[in-house]
Amino acid sequence: MSSAIFEEYLDKVIAKVKSKQAHSMIKKELSNHLEELSDSFQKRGLSIEDANKKAIQEMGDPSTVGKNMNQLHKPRMDWLLIALFILLAGIGFLPLMSDVVSPNSFFIKKQIVWLALAILALIGFLFFDYRKLKDLWMYFYAAALILFFTSFFVGTTLTGGGIWLSFGGIMINGPAICLYLFLIAWAGIFTKVTDFKGWKKLVGLLILFWLPVIFYIILSQFVFSIIYFLCVLVMYIFYYRRNQFAIKVVLGNLLVGIIFISTMILKFSSSYLSDNLISVKAILSQAGWFGKGLHNNLTIPEAHTDFVFPFLVYSFGWVFGIFLCLLLLVFILRISLNAFKTKDLFGRLLTIGGAVLFTVPAFWNILMGLGIVPIMVVPLPFISYGGSMLLVYAALLGLILNVYRRKDIVESTLVN
């Protein structure tokens, strides 16, 4: 129990710390140090009162300590991620300035509006306390299921593009938004996984995991099923990385998932793939190191969306293509490394899962553009034209930046 003299000292210290959310953590940390110092002095023969005074002297001037604590425990901003976001979003305007869309001004203005909304979404998810979402996982999961059913019953079917929702002429990719909702839901579930004891609850948890995969397949959103599947498994592996049985569970689900999803892709998407199959390798072989220029005679479907990567390589060359790949790699690695800078389990899971939500579509889109993986509707993060995914990615980035911003002002909730 802290003495009155300790409480007075600690109050003076935290008075210099601007972040109120860090007050309890700092007070707890310094209180433990003071108690340890006091105990050590008492063992040397000092009275409790003298030991407490000596401990405070050892800690130093409360004003100075408070200023130091304020520097250590304050909100941070990852300006590199923000700069990369701006750069990638800027690159996304290049195809809109070419001849692949007409009229150019219409698409450019529309994308500017979407980008403005995306920035607002990023800011909106940046400054609130993300930890408040942890206990709401059931609501996020339920909201995602409602979006699934709404998309299925009242959605608009687009050729090869799954099912979309229309609001006043604006097309919204409901299943894409579900990815974001499921990320938050599963991060919350894993922080409360000890509540799922007994085989009945574990079976229920397994059903919760597989249900979205099946729904994504039904809605012909095959890539989204892969993204969701890998996102949850990666978070699961992180949480149970020291548990051999858990690793076996992951491998079992991974095997089943690969067989099931691959079978569904081959069975239900073959007509779409054959109708849209193009010789991207031949196109890329003509690009050269510096490309053919922005205004070229290349006719490639969806050059501003799904095939934006081969278009950019053909226009600006392999030098630009390699540069773009490096940008995306740095972006993803930065997010992945940031995940281990927070001491909050929920925040770490959100960041790790978020990294997967960026990694899979980025790699798939590029490999698809190189003619390596099946051709499906999957946008390149921040670069492909379109509003729904831009909003989802911006909101996701805002949440990731939120976790990073609070990394020094949250208490540790990591499980040893």
C-alpha positions as a Markdown table, in Angstrom:
| # | Residue | x | y | z |
|---|---|---|---|---|
| 1 | Met | 0.0 | 0.0 | 0.0 |
| 2 | Ser | 1.5 | 3.3 | -1.1 |
| 3 | Ser | 2.1 | 5.8 | 1.7 |
| 4 | Ala | 0.8 | 9.4 | 1.7 |
| 5 | Ile | 4.2 | 10.8 | 0.8 |
| 6 | Phe | 4.4 | 8.5 | -2.2 |
| 7 | Glu | 0.9 | 9.5 | -3.4 |
| 8 | Glu | 1.8 | 13.2 | -3.1 |
| 9 | Tyr | 5.0 | 12.5 | -5.1 |
| 10 | Leu | 3.2 | 10.6 | -7.8 |
| 11 | Asp | 0.5 | 13.2 | -8.1 |
| 12 | Lys | 3.2 | 15.8 | -8.8 |
| 13 | Val | 4.8 | 13.5 | -11.4 |
| 14 | Ile | 1.7 | 12.7 | -13.4 |
| 15 | Ala | 0.6 | 16.4 | -13.3 |
| 16 | Lys | 3.4 | 16.9 | -15.9 |
| 17 | Val | 2.1 | 14.1 | -18.2 |
| 18 | Lys | -0.3 | 15.3 | -20.8 |
| 19 | Ser | -1.7 | 12.0 | -21.8 |
| 20 | Lys | -4.4 | 11.2 | -19.2 |
| 21 | Gln | -4.7 | 7.6 | -20.5 |
| 22 | Ala | -1.1 | 7.0 | -19.4 |
| 23 | His | -1.5 | 8.3 | -15.8 |
| 24 | Ser | -2.6 | 5.0 | -14.2 |
| 25 | Met | 0.1 | 3.0 | -16.0 |
| 26 | Ile | 2.8 | 5.5 | -15.0 |
| 27 | Lys | 1.5 | 5.8 | -11.4 |
| 28 | Lys | 1.5 | 2.0 | -11.1 |
| 29 | Glu | 5.0 | 1.7 | -12.6 |
| 30 | Leu | 6.6 | 4.4 | -10.4 |
| 31 | Ser | 4.7 | 3.2 | -7.3 |
| 32 | Asn | 6.3 | -0.3 | -7.7 |
| 33 | His | 9.8 | 1.3 | -8.0 |
| 34 | Leu | 9.2 | 3.4 | -4.9 |
| 35 | Glu | 8.1 | 0.4 | -2.9 |
| 36 | Glu | 11.1 | -1.6 | -4.0 |
| 37 | Leu | 13.5 | 1.2 | -3.1 |
| 38 | Ser | 11.8 | 1.7 | 0.2 |
| 39 | Asp | 12.0 | -2.0 | 1.0 |
| 40 | Ser | 15.7 | -2.1 | 0.2 |
| 41 | Phe | 16.4 | 0.9 | 2.5 |
| 42 | Gln | 14.4 | -0.7 | 5.3 |
| 43 | Lys | 16.5 | -3.8 | 5.0 |
| 44 | Arg | 19.5 | -1.6 | 5.6 |
| 45 | Gly | 18.1 | -0.5 | 8.9 |
| 46 | Leu | 16.1 | 2.7 | 8.1 |
| 47 | Ser | 12.7 | 3.3 | 9.5 |
| 48 | Ile | 9.7 | 3.1 | 7.2 |
| 49 | Glu | 9.3 | 6.9 | 7.2 |
| 50 | Asp | 13.0 | 7.5 | 6.5 |
| 51 | Ala | 13.1 | 4.8 | 3.9 |
| 52 | Asn | 10.2 | 6.3 | 2.0 |
| 53 | Lys | 11.9 | 9.8 | 2.0 |
| 54 | Lys | 15.1 | 8.2 | 0.8 |
| 55 | Ala | 13.3 | 6.4 | -2.0 |
| 56 | Ile | 11.8 | 9.6 | -3.2 |
| 57 | Gln | 15.2 | 11.3 | -3.1 |
| 58 | Glu | 16.5 | 8.5 | -5.3 |
| 59 | Met | 13.7 | 8.8 | -7.8 |
| 60 | Gly | 14.5 | 12.5 | -8.3 |
| 61 | Asp | 12.6 | 15.8 | -8.6 |
| 62 | Pro | 9.0 | 15.0 | -9.5 |
| 63 | Ser | 8.8 | 17.8 | -12.0 |
| 64 | Thr | 11.8 | 16.4 | -13.9 |
| 65 | Val | 10.6 | 12.8 | -13.7 |
| 66 | Gly | 7.2 | 13.9 | -14.9 |
| 67 | Lys | 8.6 | 15.7 | -17.9 |
| 68 | Asn | 10.7 | 12.6 | -18.8 |
| 69 | Met | 7.6 | 10.4 | -18.4 |
| 70 | Asn | 5.7 | 12.8 | -20.6 |
| 71 | Gln | 8.3 | 12.3 | -23.4 |
| 72 | Leu | 8.2 | 8.5 | -23.0 |
| 73 | His | 4.5 | 8.1 | -22.7 |
| 74 | Lys | 2.8 | 10.2 | -25.3 |
| 75 | Pro | 0.9 | 9.5 | -28.5 |
| 76 | Arg | 3.1 | 8.7 | -31.5 |
| 77 | Met | 2.4 | 9.0 | -35.2 |
| 78 | Asp | 3.9 | 6.7 | -37.8 |
| 79 | Trp | 4.6 | 9.3 | -40.5 |
| 80 | Leu | 6.3 | 6.8 | -42.8 |
| 81 | Leu | 3.0 | 4.8 | -43.1 |
| 82 | Ile | 1.1 | 8.0 | -43.8 |
| 83 | Ala | 3.6 | 9.1 | -46.4 |
| 84 | Leu | 3.4 | 5.7 | -48.1 |
| 85 | Phe | -0.4 | 5.9 | -48.1 |
| 86 | Ile | -0.3 | 9.3 | -49.8 |
| 87 | Leu | 2.3 | 8.1 | -52.3 |
| 88 | Leu | 0.4 | 4.9 | -53.2 |
| 89 | Ala | -2.9 | 6.8 | -53.5 |
| 90 | Gly | -1.2 | 9.3 | -55.8 |
| 91 | Ile | 0.0 | 6.5 | -58.0 |
| 92 | Gly | -3.6 | 5.4 | -58.3 |
| 93 | Phe | -4.4 | 8.5 | -60.3 |
| 94 | Leu | -1.9 | 7.7 | -63.1 |
| 95 | Pro | -4.2 | 5.3 | -65.0 |
| 96 | Leu | -7.0 | 7.8 | -64.7 |
| 97 | Met | -4.9 | 10.3 | -66.6 |
| 98 | Ser | -4.3 | 7.9 | -69.5 |
| 99 | Asp | -6.5 | 6.7 | -72.3 |
| 100 | Val | -7.9 | 3.6 | -70.4 |
| 101 | Val | -10.9 | 5.5 | -69.0 |
| 102 | Ser | -13.1 | 8.2 | -70.6 |
| 103 | Pro | -13.8 | 10.9 | -69.8 |
| 104 | Asn | -10.7 | 11.2 | -67.6 |
| 105 | Ser | -12.0 | 14.2 | -65.7 |
| 106 | Phe | -15.1 | 12.3 | -64.5 |
| 107 | Phe | -13.1 | 9.4 | -63.1 |
| 108 | Ile | -10.4 | 11.7 | -61.6 |
| 109 | Lys | -13.1 | 13.9 | -59.8 |
| 110 | Lys | -14.9 | 10.8 | -58.6 |
| 111 | Gln | -11.7 | 9.3 | -57.2 |
| 112 | Ile | -10.8 | 12.6 | -55.5 |
| 113 | Val | -14.1 | 12.5 | -53.7 |
| 114 | Trp | -13.5 | 8.9 | -52.6 |
| 115 | Leu | -10.0 | 9.7 | -51.5 |
| 116 | Ala | -11.3 | 12.6 | -49.4 |
| 117 | Leu | -13.8 | 10.3 | -47.8 |
| 118 | Ala | -11.0 | 7.8 | -47.2 |
| 119 | Ile | -8.9 | 10.4 | -45.5 |
| 120 | Leu | -11.9 | 11.2 | -43.2 |
| 121 | Ala | -12.3 | 7.5 | -42.5 |
| 122 | Leu | -8.6 | 7.2 | -41.6 |
| 123 | Ile | -8.8 | 10.2 | -39.3 |
| 124 | Gly | -12.0 | 8.9 | -37.8 |
| 125 | Phe | -10.4 | 5.6 | -36.8 |
| 126 | Leu | -7.2 | 7.2 | -35.7 |
| 127 | Phe | -8.1 | 9.3 | -32.7 |
| 128 | Phe | -10.6 | 7.2 | -30.6 |
| 129 | Asp | -9.6 | 4.6 | -28.1 |
| 130 | Tyr | -9.6 | 1.4 | -30.1 |
| 131 | Arg | -9.6 | -0.7 | -27.0 |
| 132 | Lys | -13.3 | 0.1 | -26.6 |
| 133 | Leu | -14.0 | -2.2 | -29.6 |
| 134 | Lys | -12.7 | -5.3 | -27.8 |
| 135 | Asp | -15.8 | -6.1 | -25.9 |
| 136 | Leu | -18.0 | -5.5 | -29.0 |
| 137 | Trp | -16.8 | -8.4 | -31.0 |
| 138 | Met | -20.3 | -10.1 | -31.1 |
| 139 | Tyr | -21.8 | -6.9 | -32.6 |
| 140 | Phe | -19.1 | -6.7 | -35.3 |
| 141 | Tyr | -19.5 | -10.3 | -36.2 |
| 142 | Ala | -23.3 | -10.0 | -36.3 |
| 143 | Ala | -23.0 | -6.8 | -38.5 |
| 144 | Ala | -20.8 | -8.7 | -40.9 |
| 145 | Leu | -23.4 | -11.5 | -41.2 |
| 146 | Ile | -26.2 | -9.0 | -41.8 |
| 147 | Leu | -24.1 | -7.5 | -44.6 |
| 148 | Phe | -23.7 | -10.9 | -46.1 |
| 149 | Phe | -27.4 | -11.6 | -46.1 |
| 150 | Thr | -28.2 | -8.2 | -47.4 |
| 151 | Ser | -25.7 | -8.6 | -50.2 |
| 152 | Phe | -27.2 | -12.0 | -51.1 |
| 153 | Phe | -30.8 | -11.0 | -51.1 |
| 154 | Val | -30.8 | -7.4 | -52.4 |
| 155 | Gly | -27.3 | -7.1 | -53.9 |
| 156 | Thr | -26.5 | -6.5 | -57.6 |
| 157 | Thr | -24.6 | -9.2 | -59.4 |
| 158 | Leu | -21.7 | -8.0 | -61.5 |
| 159 | Thr | -20.0 | -10.2 | -64.0 |
| 160 | Gly | -17.0 | -11.8 | -62.3 |
| 161 | Gly | -17.3 | -9.3 | -59.5 |
| 162 | Gly | -19.5 | -11.0 | -56.9 |
| 163 | Ile | -22.5 | -9.2 | -55.4 |
| 164 | Trp | -22.6 | -5.5 | -54.6 |
| 165 | Leu | -25.0 | -3.2 | -52.8 |
| 166 | Ser | -26.4 | -0.1 | -54.5 |
| 167 | Phe | -27.2 | 3.0 | -52.5 |
| 168 | Gly | -28.5 | 5.8 | -54.7 |
| 169 | Gly | -26.4 | 4.7 | -57.6 |
| 170 | Ile | -23.3 | 4.2 | -55.5 |
| 171 | Met | -22.0 | 0.7 | -55.5 |
| 172 | Ile | -20.7 | -0.6 | -52.2 |
| 173 | Asn | -18.8 | -3.8 | -51.8 |
| 174 | Gly | -20.5 | -5.3 | -48.7 |
| 175 | Pro | -18.3 | -8.4 | -48.5 |
| 176 | Ala | -15.2 | -6.2 | -48.5 |
| 177 | Ile | -16.5 | -4.2 | -45.6 |
| 178 | Cys | -17.2 | -7.6 | -43.8 |
| 179 | Leu | -13.4 | -8.2 | -43.9 |
| 180 | Tyr | -12.9 | -5.2 | -41.7 |
| 181 | Leu | -15.7 | -6.2 | -39.3 |
| 182 | Phe | -14.4 | -9.7 | -39.0 |
| 183 | Leu | -10.9 | -8.5 | -38.3 |
| 184 | Ile | -12.2 | -6.5 | -35.3 |
| 185 | Ala | -14.5 | -9.4 | -34.2 |
| 186 | Trp | -11.8 | -12.1 | -34.2 |
| 187 | Ala | -9.2 | -9.8 | -32.5 |
| 188 | Gly | -11.8 | -9.4 | -29.7 |
| 189 | Ile | -12.6 | -13.1 | -29.7 |
| 190 | Phe | -8.9 | -14.1 | -29.2 |
| 191 | Thr | -8.5 | -11.7 | -26.3 |
| 192 | Lys | -11.4 | -13.5 | -24.6 |
| 193 | Val | -10.6 | -17.0 | -25.8 |
| 194 | Thr | -10.4 | -18.3 | -22.3 |
| 195 | Asp | -14.2 | -17.8 | -22.1 |
| 196 | Phe | -14.6 | -20.6 | -24.8 |
| 197 | Lys | -14.0 | -23.6 | -22.6 |
| 198 | Gly | -15.5 | -27.0 | -23.2 |
| 199 | Trp | -15.9 | -28.9 | -26.5 |
| 200 | Lys | -19.3 | -27.3 | -27.2 |
| 201 | Lys | -18.0 | -23.8 | -27.1 |
| 202 | Leu | -14.9 | -24.8 | -29.1 |
| 203 | Val | -17.1 | -26.3 | -31.8 |
| 204 | Gly | -19.1 | -23.1 | -31.8 |
| 205 | Leu | -15.9 | -21.2 | -32.3 |
| 206 | Leu | -15.0 | -23.4 | -35.2 |
| 207 | Ile | -18.4 | -22.7 | -36.8 |
| 208 | Leu | -17.9 | -19.0 | -36.3 |
| 209 | Phe | -14.6 | -19.4 | -38.2 |
| 210 | Trp | -15.8 | -21.4 | -41.2 |
| 211 | Leu | -19.2 | -19.7 | -41.6 |
| 212 | Pro | -17.8 | -16.6 | -43.4 |
| 213 | Val | -15.6 | -18.7 | -45.6 |
| 214 | Ile | -18.7 | -20.5 | -46.9 |
| 215 | Phe | -20.6 | -17.2 | -47.3 |
| 216 | Tyr | -17.8 | -15.7 | -49.3 |
| 217 | Ile | -17.8 | -18.7 | -51.6 |
| 218 | Ile | -21.6 | -18.4 | -52.0 |
| 219 | Leu | -21.2 | -14.7 | -53.0 |
| 220 | Ser | -18.4 | -15.7 | -55.4 |
| 221 | Gln | -15.9 | -13.6 | -53.5 |
| 222 | Phe | -13.2 | -16.2 | -53.7 |
| 223 | Val | -10.2 | -13.9 | -52.9 |
| 224 | Phe | -12.0 | -12.5 | -49.9 |
| 225 | Ser | -12.5 | -16.0 | -48.6 |
| 226 | Ile | -8.8 | -16.5 | -48.9 |
| 227 | Ile | -8.0 | -13.2 | -47.2 |
| 228 | Tyr | -10.4 | -13.8 | -44.3 |
| 229 | Phe | -9.2 | -17.4 | -43.9 |
| 230 | Leu | -5.5 | -16.5 | -43.7 |
| 231 | Cys | -6.2 | -13.4 | -41.6 |
| 232 | Val | -7.9 | -15.4 | -38.8 |
| 233 | Leu | -5.3 | -18.2 | -39.0 |
| 234 | Val | -2.4 | -15.8 | -38.7 |
| 235 | Met | -4.0 | -14.2 | -35.6 |
| 236 | Tyr | -4.6 | -17.7 | -34.2 |
| 237 | Ile | -1.0 | -18.8 | -34.8 |
| 238 | Phe | 0.3 | -15.6 | -33.1 |
| 239 | Tyr | -1.9 | -16.2 | -30.0 |
| 240 | Tyr | -1.1 | -19.9 | -29.7 |
| 241 | Arg | 2.4 | -19.9 | -31.2 |
| 242 | Arg | 3.8 | -21.8 | -28.3 |
| 243 | Asn | 1.0 | -24.4 | -28.3 |
| 244 | Gln | 1.9 | -27.5 | -30.4 |
| 245 | Phe | -1.8 | -28.7 | -30.4 |
| 246 | Ala | -2.9 | -25.3 | -31.7 |
| 247 | Ile | -0.3 | -25.5 | -34.5 |
| 248 | Lys | -1.8 | -28.9 | -35.5 |
| 249 | Val | -5.2 | -27.4 | -35.5 |
| 250 | Val | -4.0 | -24.6 | -37.8 |
| 251 | Leu | -2.4 | -27.1 | -40.2 |
| 252 | Gly | -5.5 | -29.2 | -40.3 |
| 253 | Asn | -7.7 | -26.2 | -41.0 |
| 254 | Leu | -5.2 | -24.9 | -43.5 |
| 255 | Leu | -5.2 | -28.2 | -45.4 |
| 256 | Val | -9.0 | -28.3 | -45.4 |
| 257 | Gly | -9.2 | -24.7 | -46.4 |
| 258 | Ile | -6.8 | -25.1 | -49.3 |
| 259 | Ile | -8.7 | -28.1 | -50.7 |
| 260 | Phe | -12.1 | -26.5 | -50.2 |
| 261 | Ile | -11.4 | -23.0 | -51.5 |
| 262 | Ser | -9.4 | -24.3 | -54.4 |
| 263 | Thr | -12.2 | -26.7 | -55.4 |
| 264 | Met | -14.8 | -23.9 | -55.3 |
| 265 | Ile | -12.6 | -21.5 | -57.4 |
| 266 | Leu | -12.0 | -24.2 | -60.1 |
| 267 | Lys | -15.7 | -25.2 | -60.1 |
| 268 | Phe | -17.5 | -21.9 | -60.0 |
| 269 | Ser | -15.2 | -19.4 | -61.5 |
| 270 | Ser | -13.8 | -21.2 | -64.5 |
| 271 | Ser | -16.2 | -19.4 | -67.0 |
| 272 | Tyr | -15.2 | -16.0 | -65.7 |
| 273 | Leu | -11.5 | -16.8 | -65.9 |
| 274 | Ser | -11.7 | -18.1 | -69.4 |
| 275 | Asp | -13.8 | -15.2 | -70.6 |
| 276 | Asn | -11.3 | -12.7 | -69.2 |
| 277 | Leu | -8.0 | -14.5 | -69.7 |
| 278 | Ile | -5.5 | -12.3 | -71.4 |
| 279 | Ser | -1.9 | -12.7 | -72.3 |
| 280 | Val | -0.4 | -10.5 | -69.6 |
| 281 | Lys | 3.0 | -12.1 | -70.0 |
| 282 | Ala | 3.1 | -10.9 | -73.6 |
| 283 | Ile | 2.1 | -7.4 | -72.6 |
| 284 | Leu | 4.7 | -7.2 | -69.8 |
| 285 | Ser | 7.5 | -8.6 | -72.1 |
| 286 | Gln | 7.0 | -5.5 | -74.3 |
| 287 | Ala | 7.3 | -3.0 | -71.4 |
| 288 | Gly | 11.1 | -2.7 | -71.2 |
| 289 | Trp | 12.8 | -1.0 | -68.4 |
| 290 | Phe | 11.2 | 2.4 | -68.9 |
| 291 | Gly | 7.9 | 1.6 | -70.5 |
| 292 | Lys | 5.9 | 3.0 | -73.4 |
| 293 | Gly | 4.6 | 6.1 | -71.8 |
| 294 | Leu | 1.3 | 6.9 | -70.1 |
| 295 | His | -0.5 | 7.5 | -73.4 |
| 296 | Asn | 0.0 | 4.3 | -75.3 |
| 297 | Asn | -2.2 | 2.0 | -77.4 |
| 298 | Leu | -2.5 | -0.7 | -74.9 |
| 299 | Thr | -6.0 | -2.2 | -74.6 |
| 300 | Ile | -6.3 | -4.1 | -71.4 |
| 301 | Pro | -9.6 | -4.6 | -69.5 |
| 302 | Glu | -9.8 | -3.1 | -66.1 |
| 303 | Ala | -6.4 | -1.4 | -66.5 |
| 304 | His | -7.4 | 1.1 | -63.8 |
| 305 | Thr | -8.6 | -1.6 | -61.3 |
| 306 | Asp | -7.7 | -5.3 | -61.3 |
| 307 | Phe | -5.0 | -5.0 | -64.0 |
| 308 | Val | -3.5 | -1.7 | -62.8 |
| 309 | Phe | -0.1 | -3.3 | -62.1 |
| 310 | Pro | 0.6 | -4.6 | -65.7 |
| 311 | Phe | -0.7 | -1.3 | -67.0 |
| 312 | Leu | 1.7 | 0.7 | -64.9 |
| 313 | Val | 4.6 | -1.6 | -65.8 |
| 314 | Tyr | 3.7 | -1.4 | -69.5 |
| 315 | Ser | 3.5 | 2.4 | -69.2 |
| 316 | Phe | 6.4 | 3.2 | -67.0 |
| 317 | Gly | 8.6 | 0.1 | -67.3 |
| 318 | Trp | 10.0 | -2.5 | -65.0 |
| 319 | Val | 12.0 | 0.1 | -63.1 |
| 320 | Phe | 8.7 | 1.6 | -61.9 |
| 321 | Gly | 7.2 | -1.9 | -61.4 |
| 322 | Ile | 10.0 | -2.9 | -59.1 |
| 323 | Phe | 9.8 | 0.4 | -57.3 |
| 324 | Leu | 6.1 | -0.1 | -56.7 |
| 325 | Cys | 6.6 | -3.6 | -55.4 |
| 326 | Leu | 9.2 | -2.2 | -53.0 |
| 327 | Leu | 6.8 | 0.5 | -51.8 |
| 328 | Leu | 4.2 | -2.1 | -51.0 |
| 329 | Leu | 6.7 | -4.4 | -49.3 |
| 330 | Val | 8.0 | -1.6 | -47.1 |
| 331 | Phe | 4.4 | -0.6 | -46.3 |
| 332 | Ile | 3.5 | -4.2 | -45.3 |
| 333 | Leu | 6.7 | -4.8 | -43.4 |
| 334 | Arg | 6.3 | -1.5 | -41.5 |
| 335 | Ile | 2.8 | -2.6 | -40.3 |
| 336 | Ser | 4.1 | -6.0 | -39.4 |
| 337 | Leu | 6.9 | -4.6 | -37.3 |
| 338 | Asn | 4.6 | -2.1 | -35.6 |
| 339 | Ala | 2.5 | -5.0 | -34.4 |
| 340 | Phe | 5.3 | -5.9 | -32.0 |
| 341 | Lys | 5.7 | -2.4 | -30.6 |
| 342 | Thr | 2.5 | -2.4 | -28.6 |
| 343 | Lys | 2.0 | -4.2 | -25.3 |
| 344 | Asp | -1.7 | -4.5 | -25.8 |
| 345 | Leu | -2.8 | -7.9 | -27.1 |
| 346 | Phe | -6.0 | -6.6 | -28.8 |
| 347 | Gly | -4.0 | -3.9 | -30.6 |
| 348 | Arg | -1.3 | -6.4 | -31.6 |
| 349 | Leu | -3.9 | -8.8 | -33.1 |
| 350 | Leu | -5.6 | -6.0 | -35.0 |
| 351 | Thr | -2.3 | -4.9 | -36.5 |
| 352 | Ile | -1.2 | -8.4 | -37.4 |
| 353 | Gly | -4.5 | -9.2 | -38.9 |
| 354 | Gly | -4.5 | -5.9 | -40.7 |
| 355 | Ala | -1.1 | -6.7 | -42.2 |
| 356 | Val | -2.6 | -9.8 | -43.7 |
| 357 | Leu | -5.6 | -7.9 | -45.1 |
| 358 | Phe | -3.1 | -5.7 | -47.0 |
| 359 | Thr | -0.6 | -8.5 | -47.9 |
| 360 | Val | -2.9 | -11.0 | -49.6 |
| 361 | Pro | -4.6 | -8.7 | -52.1 |
| 362 | Ala | -1.4 | -6.9 | -52.9 |
| 363 | Phe | 0.5 | -10.1 | -53.6 |
| 364 | Trp | -2.5 | -11.7 | -55.4 |
| 365 | Asn | -3.0 | -8.6 | -57.6 |
| 366 | Ile | 0.6 | -8.4 | -58.6 |
| 367 | Leu | 1.0 | -12.2 | -59.2 |
| 368 | Met | -2.3 | -12.1 | -61.2 |
| 369 | Gly | -0.9 | -9.2 | -63.3 |
| 370 | Leu | 2.2 | -11.4 | -64.0 |
| 371 | Gly | -0.1 | -14.3 | -65.1 |
| 372 | Ile | 1.0 | -16.5 | -62.2 |
| 373 | Val | -2.3 | -16.9 | -60.2 |
| 374 | Pro | -5.9 | -17.2 | -61.4 |
| 375 | Ile | -7.5 | -13.9 | -62.6 |
| 376 | Met | -10.1 | -12.7 | -60.1 |
| 377 | Val | -11.5 | -9.4 | -58.9 |
| 378 | Val | -8.9 | -8.2 | -56.4 |
| 379 | Pro | -7.8 | -4.5 | -56.1 |
| 380 | Leu | -4.3 | -3.4 | -55.5 |
| 381 | Pro | -4.5 | -1.5 | -52.1 |
| 382 | Phe | -4.8 | 2.3 | -52.5 |
| 383 | Ile | -3.9 | 2.1 | -56.2 |
| 384 | Ser | -6.8 | 0.4 | -57.9 |
| 385 | Tyr | -9.7 | 2.7 | -58.8 |
| 386 | Gly | -12.8 | 2.3 | -56.7 |
| 387 | Gly | -14.4 | 3.7 | -53.5 |
| 388 | Ser | -15.4 | 0.7 | -51.4 |
| 389 | Met | -12.0 | -0.9 | -51.0 |
| 390 | Leu | -10.3 | 2.5 | -50.7 |
| 391 | Leu | -12.6 | 3.3 | -47.7 |
| 392 | Val | -12.0 | -0.1 | -46.2 |
| 393 | Tyr | -8.2 | 0.1 | -46.6 |
| 394 | Ala | -8.1 | 3.7 | -45.2 |
| 395 | Ala | -10.2 | 2.7 | -42.2 |
| 396 | Leu | -8.0 | -0.3 | -41.6 |
| 397 | Leu | -4.9 | 1.9 | -41.9 |
| 398 | Gly | -6.5 | 4.4 | -39.4 |
| 399 | Leu | -7.0 | 1.6 | -36.9 |
| 400 | Ile | -3.4 | 0.3 | -37.3 |
| 401 | Leu | -2.1 | 3.8 | -36.9 |
| 402 | Asn | -4.4 | 4.2 | -33.8 |
| 403 | Val | -2.7 | 1.1 | -32.2 |
| 404 | Tyr | 0.7 | 2.5 | -33.0 |
| 405 | Arg | -0.3 | 6.0 | -31.7 |
| 406 | Arg | -1.2 | 4.5 | -28.3 |
| 407 | Lys | 1.7 | 2.0 | -28.0 |
| 408 | Asp | 3.4 | 4.0 | -25.2 |
| 409 | Ile | 0.3 | 4.9 | -23.2 |
| 410 | Val | -1.5 | 1.5 | -22.8 |
| 411 | Glu | -0.8 | -1.1 | -20.2 |
| 412 | Ser | 0.5 | -4.5 | -21.1 |
| 413 | Thr | -2.2 | -7.2 | -21.7 |
| 414 | Leu | 0.0 | -9.7 | -23.4 |
| 415 | Val | -0.3 | -13.3 | -22.4 |
| 416 | Asn | 3.0 | -15.0 | -21.4 |
